[in-house]
Amino acid sequence: MGIIRFYQKLFISTSKFNGTFSVLKHFHFHHVNWYPSSCALTSHIPKTSLLQGKTFHDSCVKSLICKPKKRLLSTVKPQGVSEAAHIDVTLPKDSISIGNTLKETSSSKDKDFQKELYNKIVDSFPEGIQMAFAYGSGVIKQQNSADISKNMLDFIFVVDKPMKWHRLNLERHPNHYSFLRRLGPQTITRIQERYGAGVYFNTLVPMHGRLIKYGVISTARLITDLLDWESLYVSGRLHKPVTLIVVPTNEQLLTAMKVNLNSAVHAALLMLPDMFTEEQLYLTIASLSYAGDFRMGIAEDKNKINNIVKPSISLFRKMYGPLLMEEEHVTWWQAEGQLEQALTFHSRHHHLKCLPGQVLYGLLIHKFQIGVFPDLEDIIKRHAYDSECGKHVANSIKQIVKKSSVMQTMKGILTAGFTKSLRYAANKVMKKIKSI
């Protein structure tokens, strides 16, 4: 039984990807079947025509990245978690929930007003938006925000053909763009795809009585980030509750969204002790995309993660409750709000096998010299035996976020323009000062 060799290109995601599942893409996947529901790969690879001319010792390679799970613990269904509380490609549009805030609004009048406003805003943009969601303090009530109606609304628009979409949007809303609009949709798309996290933001845009910021990302690039944690920029936002406005129908995207939540659970469990609270779990998950973000020490509220999680425990439970119930290495004492795990070689090995590609690449760098490309199983085993495994996983994630946050911020100065960038940064700093 041979083991798939772990080459450098395996886990280095770049902006050149044109879509599909990027980790799998590195393996010439006409030889591979992938079963995402069980995190399993099976490969039937001949000795010839392999990656970079290398060969395997066996003509048939079967690699289980994560074995199917057996339900051993926690048979009681958590309160407040419906059967449709998680993302599933088989669910109808109106039953998908990733902590959808519109379902938690205190009054139906407020709910209808929010829904109408968000739909009006999205309808003001060109067709071709495959998925749209709103997030941030203007959408989801945070602990330090008394009146969310005064905060800017943040949106992400996912489109299949970004250049076509930008061309139409330039015709409809040229004033949304900085001086880059003079360079045309092709250059704007090139900047979006090649630099930073693959997102193009227009900020401080007045629309329907509110200020909004919206980012545009291609469907292919989002799938890459959800599966690989290439940048954790948009995938990290989807670790937390958002309001879906345009629900995706693309099965690959829906599957990737579910895998992204599973990855967050596995990463968090590696970073947590034997005993922890439900709130601690959600705080750890919410912090993944902020660790290493240089803006956290400059312009962001130091209590940002607490402010996000504490008012939204029920929303996080809807997102992660079903996944926790399926996880055999965790016991959830629901009545006490406590969770328990045994941090053994076997549990660490299990969680490590289900981590995204970029995180595993960071673990490779930590244990092996540059230029040495061991088997994937060797990397996982070395870290599974290491009692400091959680710290190494946290550091690997930190490096991903650090790089993407710097690059995306630099790109934001171009896409927003100097004046808007200065104004946006000043608003952030003032918000931080008020929270002190």
DOZA-960480 format. One record per residue (C-alpha): residue number from 1; x, y, z. Coordinates in pm, 1 decimal. Layout:
N
+-----+----------+----------+----------+
: num :       c1 :       c2 :       c3 :
+-----+----------+----------+----------+
: NUM :        X :        Y :        Z :
...
+-----+----------+----------+----------+
This chain:
436
+-----+----------+----------+----------+
: num :       c1 :       c2 :       c3 :
+-----+----------+----------+----------+
:   1 :      0.0 :      0.0 :      0.0 :
:   2 :    168.9 :    318.4 :   -110.5 :
:   3 :    112.1 :    662.4 :     42.5 :
:   4 :     52.1 :    973.2 :   -166.9 :
:   5 :    370.4 :   1178.8 :   -161.6 :
:   6 :    346.3 :   1525.7 :    -12.3 :
:   7 :    503.4 :   1768.1 :   -256.8 :
:   8 :    543.2 :   2139.1 :   -214.3 :
:   9 :    277.8 :   2228.6 :   -466.3 :
:  10 :     20.5 :   2016.6 :   -283.4 :
:  11 :    -74.8 :   2277.0 :    -28.0 :
:  12 :     37.0 :   2608.1 :   -182.0 :
:  13 :   -281.9 :   2772.4 :   -307.8 :
:  14 :   -237.0 :   3064.1 :   -546.4 :
:  15 :   -462.3 :   3313.1 :   -716.8 :
:  16 :   -412.5 :   3129.9 :  -1045.4 :
:  17 :   -672.7 :   2867.5 :   -951.7 :
:  18 :   -974.3 :   2878.3 :  -1176.0 :
:  19 :  -1196.1 :   2684.8 :   -938.2 :
:  20 :  -1282.4 :   2334.4 :   -825.9 :
:  21 :  -1147.0 :   2184.9 :   -508.4 :
:  22 :   -795.2 :   2317.6 :   -496.7 :
:  23 :   -636.8 :   2064.4 :   -264.4 :
:  24 :   -766.8 :   1786.3 :   -484.6 :
:  25 :   -661.1 :   1972.5 :   -796.1 :
:  26 :   -292.8 :   1919.4 :   -724.4 :
:  27 :   -332.5 :   1544.3 :   -768.5 :
:  28 :   -441.0 :   1506.5 :  -1137.2 :
:  29 :   -779.3 :   1398.4 :  -1008.9 :
:  30 :   -902.2 :   1193.3 :  -1298.7 :
:  31 :   -755.9 :    913.3 :  -1083.8 :
:  32 :   -927.7 :   1011.9 :   -760.1 :
:  33 :  -1272.5 :    982.0 :   -606.5 :
:  34 :  -1351.5 :   1223.2 :   -322.3 :
:  35 :  -1622.6 :   1163.2 :    -62.9 :
:  36 :  -1657.5 :   1496.1 :    120.4 :
:  37 :  -1922.7 :   1379.8 :    364.6 :
:  38 :  -1667.5 :   1142.8 :    518.9 :
:  39 :  -1355.4 :   1344.2 :    428.6 :
:  40 :  -1235.4 :   1039.1 :    232.2 :
:  41 :  -1018.2 :   1005.1 :    -77.0 :
:  42 :   -967.8 :    691.2 :   -278.9 :
:  43 :   -708.3 :    687.0 :   -554.5 :
:  44 :   -626.9 :    443.5 :   -831.1 :
:  45 :   -306.2 :    586.9 :   -973.3 :
:  46 :    -82.0 :    413.5 :  -1229.0 :
:  47 :    294.0 :    430.4 :  -1194.2 :
:  48 :    332.2 :    670.7 :  -1484.2 :
:  49 :    217.6 :   1027.3 :  -1557.5 :
:  50 :    218.5 :   1137.7 :  -1193.1 :
:  51 :    287.7 :   1471.4 :  -1031.2 :
:  52 :    620.4 :   1617.1 :  -1148.1 :
:  53 :    720.1 :   1286.4 :  -1307.0 :
:  54 :    742.3 :   1109.5 :   -969.2 :
:  55 :    619.7 :    753.8 :   -924.3 :
:  56 :    450.2 :    559.0 :   -649.7 :
:  57 :    564.2 :    217.4 :   -539.8 :
:  58 :    218.7 :     69.8 :   -594.8 :
:  59 :    -12.9 :     96.9 :   -892.2 :
:  60 :   -310.6 :    140.4 :   -663.7 :
:  61 :   -305.3 :    396.4 :   -382.4 :
:  62 :   -585.7 :    431.8 :   -131.8 :
:  63 :   -555.4 :    723.3 :    106.1 :
:  64 :   -809.5 :    801.4 :    374.6 :
:  65 :   -768.8 :   1164.8 :    472.0 :
:  66 :  -1034.0 :   1126.0 :    741.2 :
:  67 :  -1219.7 :    805.2 :    814.5 :
:  68 :  -1598.3 :    802.5 :    833.0 :
:  69 :  -1717.9 :    866.9 :   1184.4 :
:  70 :  -1920.9 :    643.9 :   1412.0 :
:  71 :  -2173.6 :    790.3 :   1651.1 :
:  72 :  -2045.3 :    686.1 :   1991.8 :
:  73 :  -2132.6 :    973.9 :   2222.7 :
:  74 :  -2388.7 :   1247.2 :   2282.8 :
:  75 :  -2710.2 :   1094.3 :   2158.7 :
:  76 :  -2928.3 :   1377.4 :   2289.2 :
:  77 :  -3016.2 :   1639.4 :   2030.4 :
:  78 :  -2911.7 :   1990.5 :   2145.5 :
:  79 :  -3187.5 :   2236.8 :   2220.7 :
:  80 :  -3260.7 :   2493.4 :   1955.3 :
:  81 :  -3090.8 :   2295.5 :   1678.6 :
:  82 :  -3323.3 :   2204.3 :   1396.6 :
:  83 :  -3261.6 :   1938.7 :   1134.6 :
:  84 :  -3192.7 :   2221.4 :    887.3 :
:  85 :  -2955.3 :   2411.7 :   1109.5 :
:  86 :  -2650.8 :   2320.8 :    904.8 :
:  87 :  -2550.0 :   2349.3 :    542.5 :
:  88 :  -2638.2 :   2049.2 :    334.1 :
:  89 :  -2642.4 :   2027.6 :    -42.2 :
:  90 :  -2968.4 :   1833.8 :    -24.0 :
:  91 :  -3157.4 :   2103.2 :    163.5 :
:  92 :  -3400.4 :   2337.2 :    -10.0 :
:  93 :  -3298.5 :   2700.6 :    -32.4 :
:  94 :  -3515.0 :   2833.5 :    246.3 :
:  95 :  -3396.0 :   2575.1 :    500.6 :
:  96 :  -3023.5 :   2646.9 :    484.3 :
:  97 :  -2888.3 :   2821.4 :    791.6 :
:  98 :  -2541.4 :   2933.0 :    889.5 :
:  99 :  -2653.6 :   3134.5 :   1182.9 :
: 100 :  -2890.3 :   3340.3 :    972.3 :
: 101 :  -2964.9 :   3649.0 :   1180.9 :
: 102 :  -3299.3 :   3718.7 :   1017.7 :
: 103 :  -3437.7 :   3409.6 :   1192.9 :
: 104 :  -3335.4 :   3548.6 :   1530.1 :
: 105 :  -3482.7 :   3899.5 :   1499.0 :
: 106 :  -3703.5 :   3982.9 :   1794.4 :
: 107 :  -4000.0 :   4112.9 :   1595.5 :
: 108 :  -4145.2 :   4014.3 :   1261.8 :
: 109 :  -4162.8 :   4381.7 :   1166.0 :
: 110 :  -3787.9 :   4423.3 :   1211.9 :
: 111 :  -3729.7 :   4099.8 :   1027.1 :
: 112 :  -3936.3 :   4211.1 :    728.8 :
: 113 :  -3766.0 :   4552.2 :    724.3 :
: 114 :  -3418.5 :   4396.5 :    727.3 :
: 115 :  -3508.1 :   4145.4 :    459.0 :
: 116 :  -3660.3 :   4413.2 :    237.8 :
: 117 :  -3359.4 :   4643.5 :    281.3 :
: 118 :  -3104.4 :   4373.0 :    203.0 :
: 119 :  -3299.6 :   4255.3 :    -99.8 :
: 120 :  -3328.2 :   4612.5 :   -229.7 :
: 121 :  -2954.7 :   4660.6 :   -197.2 :
: 122 :  -2866.4 :   4336.4 :   -373.9 :
: 123 :  -3126.1 :   4402.4 :   -645.7 :
: 124 :  -2953.2 :   4734.5 :   -714.5 :
: 125 :  -2653.8 :   4546.5 :   -852.4 :
: 126 :  -2616.3 :   4361.4 :  -1182.5 :
: 127 :  -2737.2 :   4006.3 :  -1230.5 :
: 128 :  -2493.5 :   3720.8 :  -1187.4 :
: 129 :  -2464.5 :   3713.8 :   -808.9 :
: 130 :  -2461.6 :   3343.7 :   -719.4 :
: 131 :  -2444.9 :   3401.9 :   -346.1 :
: 132 :  -2475.3 :   3711.4 :   -128.6 :
: 133 :  -2448.8 :   3748.6 :    244.5 :
: 134 :  -2439.6 :   4034.7 :    493.0 :
: 135 :  -2215.6 :   4030.9 :    797.4 :
: 136 :  -2057.2 :   4255.9 :   1058.9 :
: 137 :  -2177.7 :   4489.7 :   1330.0 :
: 138 :  -2431.5 :   4659.0 :   1102.6 :
: 139 :  -2609.7 :   4328.2 :   1048.3 :
: 140 :  -2557.3 :   4120.3 :   1361.7 :
: 141 :  -2599.6 :   4280.2 :   1701.1 :
: 142 :  -2273.6 :   4284.1 :   1892.9 :
: 143 :  -2218.3 :   4335.7 :   2261.2 :
: 144 :  -2075.8 :   4686.8 :   2225.0 :
: 145 :  -2330.0 :   4812.1 :   1970.9 :
: 146 :  -2649.8 :   4969.4 :   2104.1 :
: 147 :  -2797.7 :   5063.2 :   1765.6 :
: 148 :  -2680.7 :   4856.3 :   1469.1 :
: 149 :  -2877.4 :   5078.9 :   1227.7 :
: 150 :  -2600.2 :   5339.4 :   1259.7 :
: 151 :  -2325.5 :   5099.7 :   1152.3 :
: 152 :  -2211.9 :   5034.9 :    798.2 :
: 153 :  -2357.4 :   4729.0 :    625.7 :
: 154 :  -2102.3 :   4475.4 :    497.0 :
: 155 :  -2176.2 :   4244.0 :    205.3 :
: 156 :  -1996.8 :   3973.7 :      8.9 :
: 157 :  -2113.1 :   3902.5 :   -346.7 :
: 158 :  -2004.3 :   3575.2 :   -507.4 :
: 159 :  -2006.5 :   3574.2 :   -887.8 :
: 160 :  -1909.4 :   3315.2 :  -1147.9 :
: 161 :  -1771.2 :   3566.3 :  -1399.4 :
: 162 :  -1613.6 :   3862.1 :  -1215.1 :
: 163 :  -1496.9 :   4052.0 :  -1523.9 :
: 164 :  -1843.3 :   4049.5 :  -1679.5 :
: 165 :  -1997.3 :   4148.9 :  -1348.2 :
: 166 :  -1755.9 :   4439.6 :  -1295.3 :
: 167 :  -1820.7 :   4561.1 :  -1649.8 :
: 168 :  -2194.0 :   4574.7 :  -1581.4 :
: 169 :  -2142.8 :   4729.8 :  -1239.4 :
: 170 :  -1912.5 :   4998.6 :  -1381.0 :
: 171 :  -2189.5 :   5094.2 :  -1621.0 :
: 172 :  -2445.1 :   5107.4 :  -1340.8 :
: 173 :  -2237.0 :   5236.4 :  -1045.8 :
: 174 :  -1914.8 :   5397.0 :  -1172.1 :
: 175 :  -1897.6 :   5620.7 :   -864.3 :
: 176 :  -1857.6 :   5315.4 :   -640.1 :
: 177 :  -1506.6 :   5259.4 :   -774.6 :
: 178 :  -1185.5 :   5447.8 :   -709.9 :
: 179 :   -963.2 :   5585.1 :   -987.9 :
: 180 :   -920.3 :   5221.8 :  -1098.4 :
: 181 :  -1249.7 :   5249.3 :  -1287.4 :
: 182 :  -1056.2 :   5433.3 :  -1560.5 :
: 183 :   -853.0 :   5118.0 :  -1620.3 :
: 184 :  -1161.7 :   4913.8 :  -1703.6 :
: 185 :  -1313.5 :   4583.5 :  -1586.2 :
: 186 :  -1025.5 :   4367.8 :  -1706.9 :
: 187 :   -771.0 :   4545.3 :  -1486.9 :
: 188 :  -1012.4 :   4556.3 :  -1192.4 :
: 189 :  -1066.6 :   4180.7 :  -1223.5 :
: 190 :   -692.7 :   4119.8 :  -1251.4 :
: 191 :   -635.0 :   4315.0 :   -930.0 :
: 192 :   -917.0 :   4123.6 :   -761.0 :
: 193 :   -786.9 :   3781.3 :   -860.0 :
: 194 :   -409.3 :   3822.2 :   -837.5 :
: 195 :   -358.8 :   4015.5 :   -516.3 :
: 196 :   -464.0 :   3970.7 :   -155.7 :
: 197 :   -747.0 :   3731.0 :    -75.7 :
: 198 :   -917.6 :   3741.2 :   -415.3 :
: 199 :  -1176.6 :   3997.1 :   -303.1 :
: 200 :  -1241.0 :   4341.5 :   -452.9 :
: 201 :  -1401.0 :   4584.1 :   -206.7 :
: 202 :  -1588.9 :   4905.9 :   -268.4 :
: 203 :  -1646.0 :   5086.2 :     60.3 :
: 204 :  -1838.4 :   5377.7 :    210.2 :
: 205 :  -2101.7 :   5356.8 :    -62.2 :
: 206 :  -2434.2 :   5533.7 :     14.3 :
: 207 :  -2731.1 :   5316.9 :    -83.1 :
: 208 :  -3094.4 :   5314.0 :     31.9 :
: 209 :  -3024.6 :   5539.7 :    326.8 :
: 210 :  -2729.1 :   5337.1 :    458.2 :
: 211 :  -2354.9 :   5327.0 :    404.4 :
: 212 :  -2242.5 :   4991.7 :    268.5 :
: 213 :  -1921.1 :   4810.4 :    188.0 :
: 214 :  -1931.9 :   4522.8 :    -57.2 :
: 215 :  -1670.1 :   4273.1 :   -164.4 :
: 216 :  -1676.3 :   4073.8 :   -486.6 :
: 217 :  -1516.3 :   3729.3 :   -507.9 :
: 218 :  -1534.5 :   3461.4 :   -775.0 :
: 219 :  -1711.8 :   3135.9 :   -698.0 :
: 220 :  -1396.4 :   2941.0 :   -781.8 :
: 221 :  -1178.1 :   3146.7 :   -549.3 :
: 222 :  -1428.4 :   3117.4 :   -263.9 :
: 223 :  -1439.2 :   2739.1 :   -297.7 :
: 224 :  -1059.8 :   2735.8 :   -282.0 :
: 225 :  -1059.7 :   2942.8 :     37.0 :
: 226 :  -1333.7 :   2736.9 :    199.8 :
: 227 :  -1151.5 :   2409.6 :    139.4 :
: 228 :   -785.7 :   2510.6 :    168.6 :
: 229 :   -804.4 :   2814.2 :    397.7 :
: 230 :   -587.8 :   2981.5 :    136.4 :
: 231 :   -640.8 :   3319.7 :    303.6 :
: 232 :   -917.1 :   3262.3 :    565.2 :
: 233 :  -1054.2 :   3598.8 :    454.2 :
: 234 :  -1401.4 :   3501.2 :    338.0 :
: 235 :  -1399.9 :   3147.1 :    475.3 :
: 236 :  -1325.6 :   3297.2 :    818.4 :
: 237 :  -1626.9 :   3524.7 :    793.7 :
: 238 :  -1837.4 :   3217.6 :    724.5 :
: 239 :  -1717.0 :   3062.2 :   1051.6 :
: 240 :  -1942.2 :   3316.6 :   1219.6 :
: 241 :  -2314.2 :   3394.7 :   1181.0 :
: 242 :  -2409.4 :   3581.9 :    866.8 :
: 243 :  -2733.6 :   3666.3 :    691.0 :
: 244 :  -2775.9 :   3486.6 :    360.4 :
: 245 :  -2955.0 :   3702.3 :    105.3 :
: 246 :  -2891.8 :   3505.7 :   -212.4 :
: 247 :  -2866.9 :   3137.8 :   -121.8 :
: 248 :  -2625.8 :   2943.7 :   -345.4 :
: 249 :  -2738.2 :   2648.1 :   -553.7 :
: 250 :  -2390.2 :   2542.1 :   -668.3 :
: 251 :  -2336.7 :   2198.8 :   -508.2 :
: 252 :  -1958.8 :   2236.3 :   -492.4 :
: 253 :  -1995.6 :   2567.0 :   -310.9 :
: 254 :  -2252.1 :   2428.3 :    -66.8 :
: 255 :  -2032.8 :   2128.9 :      8.4 :
: 256 :  -1728.5 :   2353.3 :     54.7 :
: 257 :  -1923.7 :   2567.9 :    302.0 :
: 258 :  -2002.0 :   2262.7 :    512.6 :
: 259 :  -1641.7 :   2140.6 :    494.9 :
: 260 :  -1529.7 :   2486.5 :    610.2 :
: 261 :  -1738.4 :   2458.4 :    928.7 :
: 262 :  -1607.6 :   2107.7 :    993.6 :
: 263 :  -1250.1 :   2230.3 :    952.8 :
: 264 :  -1312.6 :   2505.4 :   1207.9 :
: 265 :  -1435.1 :   2248.3 :   1462.2 :
: 266 :  -1131.8 :   2022.0 :   1412.9 :
: 267 :   -886.8 :   2312.7 :   1437.9 :
: 268 :  -1055.2 :   2450.9 :   1751.0 :
: 269 :  -1061.5 :   2112.7 :   1925.8 :
: 270 :   -686.9 :   2075.9 :   1875.3 :
: 271 :   -637.1 :   2415.2 :   2039.2 :
: 272 :   -866.0 :   2354.7 :   2337.7 :
: 273 :   -797.7 :   2163.2 :   2663.8 :
: 274 :   -963.3 :   1840.8 :   2783.9 :
: 275 :  -1255.5 :   2028.2 :   2941.5 :
: 276 :  -1404.9 :   2348.5 :   2803.1 :
: 277 :  -1734.2 :   2532.7 :   2776.1 :
: 278 :  -1953.4 :   2572.0 :   2473.1 :
: 279 :  -1875.7 :   2944.4 :   2478.6 :
: 280 :  -1501.0 :   2874.9 :   2481.1 :
: 281 :  -1542.6 :   2658.5 :   2172.2 :
: 282 :  -1724.5 :   2932.1 :   1981.7 :
: 283 :  -1474.5 :   3196.2 :   2095.8 :
: 284 :  -1192.1 :   2977.0 :   1965.4 :
: 285 :  -1365.4 :   2923.0 :   1632.2 :
: 286 :  -1445.6 :   3294.3 :   1595.0 :
: 287 :  -1084.3 :   3385.0 :   1670.5 :
: 288 :   -935.3 :   3169.2 :   1393.7 :
: 289 :   -964.2 :   3434.4 :   1122.8 :
: 290 :   -843.0 :   3714.2 :   1353.0 :
: 291 :   -526.1 :   3548.0 :   1482.7 :
: 292 :   -233.3 :   3717.1 :   1308.7 :
: 293 :   -444.4 :   4000.2 :   1166.5 :
: 294 :   -224.9 :   4305.0 :   1219.7 :
: 295 :   -533.4 :   4530.3 :   1229.3 :
: 296 :   -640.6 :   4376.2 :   1559.5 :
: 297 :   -364.7 :   4564.2 :   1740.2 :
: 298 :   -415.8 :   4892.4 :   1556.3 :
: 299 :   -774.1 :   4966.5 :   1460.7 :
: 300 :   -992.5 :   4684.7 :   1589.7 :
: 301 :  -1163.9 :   4664.8 :   1927.7 :
: 302 :   -961.5 :   4432.2 :   2153.6 :
: 303 :  -1291.3 :   4278.4 :   2272.3 :
: 304 :  -1410.4 :   4216.2 :   1916.9 :
: 305 :  -1428.7 :   3837.1 :   1945.1 :
: 306 :  -1620.7 :   3845.9 :   2274.0 :
: 307 :  -1853.7 :   4108.0 :   2126.6 :
: 308 :  -1929.1 :   3880.7 :   1831.9 :
: 309 :  -1982.0 :   3554.8 :   2019.7 :
: 310 :  -2158.0 :   3634.4 :   2346.9 :
: 311 :  -2480.4 :   3784.0 :   2202.5 :
: 312 :  -2497.6 :   3509.3 :   1936.4 :
: 313 :  -2448.7 :   3181.6 :   2125.1 :
: 314 :  -2776.0 :   3043.7 :   1987.2 :
: 315 :  -2667.7 :   3123.4 :   1631.6 :
: 316 :  -2332.2 :   2951.3 :   1678.8 :
: 317 :  -2515.6 :   2652.1 :   1826.2 :
: 318 :  -2729.5 :   2627.4 :   1513.4 :
: 319 :  -2415.1 :   2625.2 :   1301.0 :
: 320 :  -2201.4 :   2385.8 :   1503.0 :
: 321 :  -2441.9 :   2181.8 :   1716.5 :
: 322 :  -2508.1 :   1914.2 :   1451.7 :
: 323 :  -2135.7 :   1884.1 :   1377.1 :
: 324 :  -2052.1 :   1840.6 :   1744.4 :
: 325 :  -2316.3 :   1569.6 :   1773.2 :
: 326 :  -2144.3 :   1376.5 :   1493.4 :
: 327 :  -1794.1 :   1414.5 :   1637.2 :
: 328 :  -1696.0 :   1089.5 :   1809.3 :
: 329 :  -1400.6 :   1241.3 :   1996.6 :
: 330 :  -1610.1 :   1492.8 :   2192.0 :
: 331 :  -1875.7 :   1450.3 :   2460.6 :
: 332 :  -2119.2 :   1740.3 :   2495.3 :
: 333 :  -2277.8 :   1778.3 :   2838.1 :
: 334 :  -2550.5 :   2003.0 :   2709.3 :
: 335 :  -2729.5 :   2079.5 :   3036.0 :
: 336 :  -2405.4 :   2201.3 :   3193.0 :
: 337 :  -2279.5 :   2374.4 :   2877.9 :
: 338 :  -1957.9 :   2170.6 :   2902.7 :
: 339 :  -1764.8 :   1965.7 :   2648.7 :
: 340 :  -1503.0 :   1700.2 :   2714.2 :
: 341 :  -1239.6 :   1543.4 :   2494.0 :
: 342 :   -940.3 :   1315.4 :   2543.8 :
: 343 :   -633.6 :   1466.1 :   2379.0 :
: 344 :   -460.6 :   1143.6 :   2278.8 :
: 345 :   -255.0 :   1046.8 :   1975.8 :
: 346 :   -568.0 :    900.3 :   1815.8 :
: 347 :   -786.3 :   1208.8 :   1864.5 :
: 348 :   -512.3 :   1448.1 :   1747.2 :
: 349 :   -446.3 :   1223.8 :   1447.6 :
: 350 :   -817.6 :   1228.9 :   1365.1 :
: 351 :   -845.5 :   1608.2 :   1381.2 :
: 352 :   -520.9 :   1669.1 :   1192.4 :
: 353 :   -638.2 :   1453.5 :    900.6 :
: 354 :   -935.5 :   1685.8 :    854.1 :
: 355 :   -746.1 :   2017.2 :    857.4 :
: 356 :   -731.1 :   2233.1 :    540.8 :
: 357 :   -431.8 :   2214.4 :    308.5 :
: 358 :   -267.7 :   2543.9 :    396.3 :
: 359 :   -273.2 :   2460.5 :    767.0 :
: 360 :   -103.7 :   2126.9 :    699.3 :
: 361 :    155.0 :   2301.1 :    485.2 :
: 362 :    239.3 :   2524.2 :    781.9 :
: 363 :    278.8 :   2211.8 :    995.5 :
: 364 :    513.4 :   2067.3 :    733.3 :
: 365 :    735.4 :   2374.4 :    755.3 :
: 366 :    747.7 :   2342.8 :   1134.0 :
: 367 :    857.5 :   1978.7 :   1147.5 :
: 368 :   1067.3 :   1940.5 :    832.6 :
: 369 :   1342.1 :   2130.7 :    656.9 :
: 370 :   1266.9 :   2338.8 :    349.8 :
: 371 :   1304.2 :   2123.2 :     41.7 :
: 372 :   1206.4 :   1802.0 :    219.5 :
: 373 :    868.5 :   1666.8 :    112.5 :
: 374 :    761.3 :   1372.3 :    326.1 :
: 375 :    448.2 :   1163.8 :    308.6 :
: 376 :    136.3 :   1340.0 :    429.7 :
: 377 :     92.1 :   1064.3 :    684.4 :
: 378 :    439.9 :   1131.9 :    826.5 :
: 379 :    353.7 :   1496.7 :    885.9 :
: 380 :     28.0 :   1408.3 :   1057.7 :
: 381 :    185.3 :   1138.3 :   1276.4 :
: 382 :    468.7 :   1359.6 :   1394.6 :
: 383 :    226.4 :   1627.1 :   1509.1 :
: 384 :    -20.3 :   1376.9 :   1654.1 :
: 385 :    253.4 :   1254.0 :   1889.8 :
: 386 :    338.5 :   1614.0 :   1987.4 :
: 387 :    161.0 :   1740.8 :   2300.0 :
: 388 :    217.0 :   2095.2 :   2168.5 :
: 389 :     23.3 :   2013.7 :   1850.6 :
: 390 :   -248.5 :   2272.8 :   1921.2 :
: 391 :      5.8 :   2554.0 :   1944.8 :
: 392 :    159.3 :   2455.8 :   1612.2 :
: 393 :   -184.2 :   2448.7 :   1447.1 :
: 394 :   -262.8 :   2792.3 :   1591.2 :
: 395 :     66.6 :   2929.6 :   1462.3 :
: 396 :      8.5 :   2786.3 :   1115.2 :
: 397 :   -333.5 :   2954.4 :   1102.1 :
: 398 :   -182.7 :   3277.9 :   1233.0 :
: 399 :     65.7 :   3287.9 :    944.6 :
: 400 :   -212.2 :   3242.3 :    688.2 :
: 401 :   -415.7 :   3529.1 :    834.1 :
: 402 :   -114.4 :   3756.7 :    878.5 :
: 403 :    -16.4 :   3735.4 :    513.6 :
: 404 :   -366.4 :   3775.9 :    373.3 :
: 405 :   -460.3 :   4065.3 :    604.0 :
: 406 :   -151.9 :   4266.4 :    507.7 :
: 407 :   -197.1 :   4204.8 :    135.4 :
: 408 :   -571.1 :   4272.4 :    138.3 :
: 409 :   -525.7 :   4596.0 :    336.3 :
: 410 :   -264.8 :   4722.4 :     89.5 :
: 411 :   -496.2 :   4630.5 :   -196.0 :
: 412 :   -782.0 :   4810.1 :    -19.7 :
: 413 :   -596.9 :   5141.4 :    -44.9 :
: 414 :   -605.3 :   5103.3 :   -423.7 :
: 415 :   -961.3 :   4978.2 :   -454.5 :
: 416 :  -1111.5 :   5232.8 :   -214.1 :
: 417 :   -883.7 :   5524.4 :   -295.1 :
: 418 :   -670.2 :   5717.0 :    -45.3 :
: 419 :   -948.3 :   5942.7 :     86.9 :
: 420 :  -1197.7 :   5664.6 :    152.5 :
: 421 :   -924.5 :   5443.3 :    298.2 :
: 422 :   -825.2 :   5716.3 :    543.6 :
: 423 :  -1187.6 :   5778.3 :    637.5 :
: 424 :  -1255.3 :   5406.3 :    683.0 :
: 425 :   -945.8 :   5360.4 :    900.4 :
: 426 :  -1039.0 :   5667.0 :   1110.0 :
: 427 :  -1385.8 :   5522.0 :   1173.3 :
: 428 :  -1229.8 :   5196.7 :   1290.8 :
: 429 :   -990.5 :   5375.1 :   1525.9 :
: 430 :  -1270.3 :   5588.3 :   1670.7 :
: 431 :  -1479.7 :   5278.0 :   1727.7 :
: 432 :  -1188.6 :   5117.9 :   1910.9 :
: 433 :  -1137.6 :   5427.1 :   2129.3 :
: 434 :  -1505.3 :   5431.5 :   2226.1 :
: 435 :  -1484.1 :   5070.1 :   2337.9 :
: 436 :  -1200.5 :   5139.0 :   2581.2 :
+-----+----------+----------+----------+
